[in-house]
Amino acid sequence: MHKSKLAGFIIDCQTSNLDGAASFWSEALGMPMEQLPGAEGEKYVRLKDKTGQMHVEVQSVDHASRVHLDIETDNIVAEVQRLRALGAVVVEHVHSWCVMQAPTGQRFCVVRKDSERFDQQANVWPGG
């Protein structure tokens, strides 16, 4: 059986000033900012949890600002199937993760285990 857990929260910000948004949330939450490398750094800023247990990022998005959670798993396909059986629907497959929507309307992502999250070799959803 696969294993899944809450990975963290993504603060979606409809903004052209990602650094300003990340600075606000960094100060508001008392979490220092960490710039991410390459193209990833153009869209995301990580906020460092002092315990190292919670993954929090500020993300620049085109849709309305909101907060969404990520569910981390060692088997994305199995976890998506499990969540669909509970009533969630697949919204979109993006790179190596899946955007889903709960029966109550909240969107969330199913992502690889943290140690595999940024594996560029596996940066494609199975089957395309």
C-alpha distance (Angstrom), angle and dihedral (degrees) to the residues before:
residue distance angle dihedral
M1 . . .
H2 3.78 . .
K3 3.81 123.8 .
S4 3.80 127.5 -131.5
K5 3.81 136.5 176.1
L6 3.78 142.7 165.2
A7 3.80 106.0 -74.6
G8 3.78 99.0 -175.4
F9 3.77 146.4 -86.6
I10 3.77 132.7 -63.1
I11 3.80 117.4 -153.5
D12 3.81 104.7 -148.0
C13 3.80 110.6 -153.3
Q14 3.78 123.2 -171.2
T15 3.79 94.3 -147.7
S16 3.78 143.4 118.1
N17 3.83 88.6 -144.4
L18 3.80 104.4 70.3
D19 3.82 93.0 163.2
G20 3.81 91.3 53.6
A21 3.81 91.9 48.4
A22 3.80 91.7 46.7
S23 3.80 90.8 47.7
F24 3.81 90.9 54.1
W25 3.82 93.3 49.6
S26 3.81 91.8 42.7
E27 3.80 90.8 56.4
A28 3.82 94.5 38.7
L29 3.81 93.0 52.5
G30 3.81 98.3 33.2
M31 3.80 91.2 -122.5
P32 3.81 120.0 133.3
M33 3.80 117.9 -125.6
E34 3.79 122.7 -112.8
Q35 3.79 118.8 -165.1
L36 3.79 113.7 -136.8
P37 3.80 121.6 -137.2
G38 3.80 129.0 -103.3
A39 3.80 124.1 -18.3
E40 3.79 90.3 -13.9
G41 3.80 89.0 65.1
E42 3.81 90.3 58.3
K43 3.80 91.2 64.2
Y44 3.83 106.2 24.8
V45 3.82 139.6 45.1
R46 3.80 117.9 -170.8
L47 3.79 120.1 -138.5
K48 3.80 110.7 -147.8
D49 3.78 116.8 -127.0
K50 3.80 108.1 -148.3
T51 3.80 90.6 -138.2
G52 3.80 92.7 50.1
Q53 3.80 90.4 -134.6
M54 3.81 102.8 101.6
H55 3.79 124.4 63.3
V56 3.83 111.6 -147.3
E57 3.80 125.0 171.7
V58 3.78 135.9 172.7
Q59 3.81 109.8 -137.7
S60 3.80 130.1 -165.8
V61 3.83 108.9 -132.9
D62 3.80 139.8 173.3
H63 3.82 95.0 -138.0
A64 3.81 126.5 74.6
S65 3.80 115.7 -62.8
R66 3.81 115.4 -94.3
V67 3.79 141.9 137.0
H68 3.78 121.8 -106.5
L69 3.77 132.9 -179.0
D70 3.78 129.8 -131.1
I71 3.80 123.3 -138.5
E72 3.80 110.4 -151.4
T73 3.79 119.4 -149.1
D74 3.78 142.5 169.2
N75 3.83 90.1 -137.2
I76 3.80 115.8 38.2
V77 3.80 95.8 -178.0
A78 3.82 93.1 51.8
E79 3.81 92.8 44.8
V80 3.81 92.3 49.8
Q81 3.81 89.3 50.5
R82 3.82 90.8 49.1
L83 3.79 92.5 49.9
R84 3.81 92.4 46.1
A85 3.81 88.3 54.5
L86 3.82 87.0 55.2
G87 3.81 90.6 54.1
A88 3.81 104.4 -91.9
V89 3.80 119.7 133.3
V90 3.78 130.9 -143.9
V91 3.80 111.5 -113.4
E92 3.80 99.5 177.1
H93 3.80 144.0 -22.7
V94 3.82 109.8 -128.1
H95 3.80 120.7 -174.6
S96 3.81 104.3 -60.9
W97 3.82 98.9 -13.6
C98 3.79 139.5 64.0
V99 3.81 127.2 -130.2
M100 3.81 111.1 -144.4
Q101 3.78 137.4 177.2
A102 3.79 125.1 -138.2
P103 3.81 119.6 -131.7
T104 3.82 86.1 -105.6
G105 3.83 92.8 57.2
Q106 3.80 103.9 -103.2
R107 3.78 116.1 132.8
F108 3.79 122.3 -137.9
C109 3.79 138.3 164.5
V110 3.79 131.4 -121.5
V111 3.81 107.1 -145.7
R112 3.79 138.8 177.8
K113 3.78 120.1 -94.1
D114 3.81 110.1 -74.6
S115 3.80 91.9 -106.7
E116 3.81 89.0 57.2
R117 3.82 99.1 35.6
F118 3.80 96.5 100.5
D119 3.81 98.3 35.1
Q120 3.80 101.8 137.6
Q121 3.81 91.8 -165.7
A122 3.81 90.8 63.9
N123 3.79 98.1 39.1
V124 3.81 95.6 126.7
W125 3.79 130.0 82.9
P126 3.84 110.5 -112.9
G127 3.78 108.9 -92.8
G128 3.79 96.0 21.4
